[in-house]
């Protein structure tokens, strides 16, 4: 009974921290159009410039994974994700305090860049720490079931972001929200982080880590061993290109490409686009944990590969539907749509959110099971942050850059944003079918690399 109670506390504490960190990270992406108006000079390229800085948090994550992975493997899982939580919360709060471009000029985007880099460093340590901490407490046949609650924190974090932004905007006049209301969701992070830190600070260390420490088998240099251990780099590459990068680009497509397409290509009202994505995210939320648990019974690959196939097939159809339903007359200005059209668009968005749940649900435990305990934190975090950060996290920036390119005709340009996600998804299907091993029977106590 005490073991079950302790595991419940571990899940609540880990999930709460992960939820808040995803809220912090995703908030700047949702409010990118607003940030571009306040922190950048006027011009057609300012939204692209904003995305470039926002995406910087993804690009630095491999470095952060090595820093926090080193701490996690050397000094403990708990210490690593407590530090990452405080760093993330502080950076998010300060984004809400940045003076406008009109007040301090180019120092405004520079401040945003520095704080987004801090956020990227923080989340690179948080996610792997939370997954590993839960998995190393969980019984073998239930690892997917329990880590699935951590997987669900990304869509839940997005949902809370959307709800906070929607409510703040709804309760204010448009002028008030534009003047200072957009800062409130960022400032709220300080309260959320304080609550999470209080919940987490009394947790103990994971039993597997304590056993390694007692036996004197901790890695002396987890970063070096991550790159030098025989076969480990092969596992990292399989993790990245066999599903992780594709999973990230599917999530980005379901969330931010959808949101920006509805706002900037279909010209749907801001709050309506938020409502569409929020509804789809809410409906898809339970499936993240469900498919992670399902992978305990049938295997990780038998869940992930069908999700990749569903994403590849549905992605172009869904985005065509966004345009056909949301703006059938090809209007070039922001307009309202009917309730029926809103529901149809929410249904299309749900399909893509569902596909992302199928792939992402088991992805965390799949990545974890590839690597040995003493370098698990560093190896998993590095693989995850290359795939989810550098490759998948660049989806919105690459999509916007392609959309702005003069190479493509005005008719094709709105849909060219799908080229990059489809390349990553097809690559993952090929690599996963041909080379990626099944992992759900792997022992987390096995100190040999998996092949």
Secondary structure by P-SEA (a helix, b strand, c coil): caaaaaaaaaaaaaaaaaaaaaaaaaccccaaaaaaacccccccaaaaaaaaaaaccccaaaaaaaaaaaaaacccaaaaaaaaaaaaaaaaaaaaaccccccccaaaaaaaaaaaaaaaaaaaacaaaaaaaaaaaccccccccccccccaaaaaaaaaaaaaaaaaaaaccaaaaaaccccccccaaaaaaaaaaaacccccccaaaaaaaaaccccccaaaaaacccaaaaaaaaaaaacaaaaaaaaaaacaaaaaaacccccccaaaaaaaaaaaaaaaaaaaaaaaaaaacccaaaaaaaaaaaaaacaaaaaaaaaaccccccccccccccaaaaaaaaaaaaaaaaaaaaaacaaaaaaaaaccccaaaaaaaaaaaaaacccccaaaaaaaaaaacccccccccccccaaaaaaaaaaaaaaaacccccccccccccccccc
